[in-house]
Amino acid sequence: MSGDAVRERYGLGAGPVVGFIGTFGPWHGAEVLAEAAVRIEDRARAGDDRAAGIRFLLVGDGI
């Protein structure tokens, strides 16, 4: 599947995408990425143009 097809399928738009592919166990740090996503969203809502339009795509399995 092409990058454009993935963007369309998941509604990611044309902006930057931060991705994670792995097991959702504490040893892979997915929670750190989730915390970063919240902070970036907060900045976007506060009007920080650098944070606007950033999307996160997490793919994995596990606990």
N, C-alpha and C positions, 0 to 999 in steps of 0.2 A: 504494500500500500504506500503510495507516495505521501510526502509531507503535506501537500495541499489537500489530499483526500482525508488525512487524519485531522487536519485543521477544520475541514468542513464537517466531518462526521461528529466531532466533539464540540463544535461551535467555538473554536479557539481564536478566530479572527486572524488578522494579519500581524499583530504585535508579537512581542517576545513571549516565548513559552519556556518555563523552567520545568524540567522533567526529572522524574525519579522512576527507575525501574529496579525492582529488587524485592526482597522479603520485608514485610512490615514487622520486623522484630527490632527490639531496642538496639541491637548491635549495628544496624544499618543507618540509624539516625534519621529516619523519616519524620520523627516528631520534631526535629530541629527544622526541617524544611517546612513543616506545617506551621510552626511558630513564626518562621520568617514570612510565610504567606500572609498571616494575620497582620504582622507589622507593616508589610507592604500595602495591604488593603487599607489599613488605617491611614497611611501616608497619602494614598490615592484619594481617600474620602476627605482628607484635610486640604486637598488641592495641589499636592505635589505632582506635577506633570510627568516627572521621571518615573513615578510608580503607576501611573494610569495605563491601563491596557495590558499589564503583565498578567499572564495566565499560568496556572500550575496544572500539570498533568502527572498524576502518580499512578503507576501501574505495578501491581504485585500481588502477593499472596502471603498468608501467614497470620500470625497473631496480632 
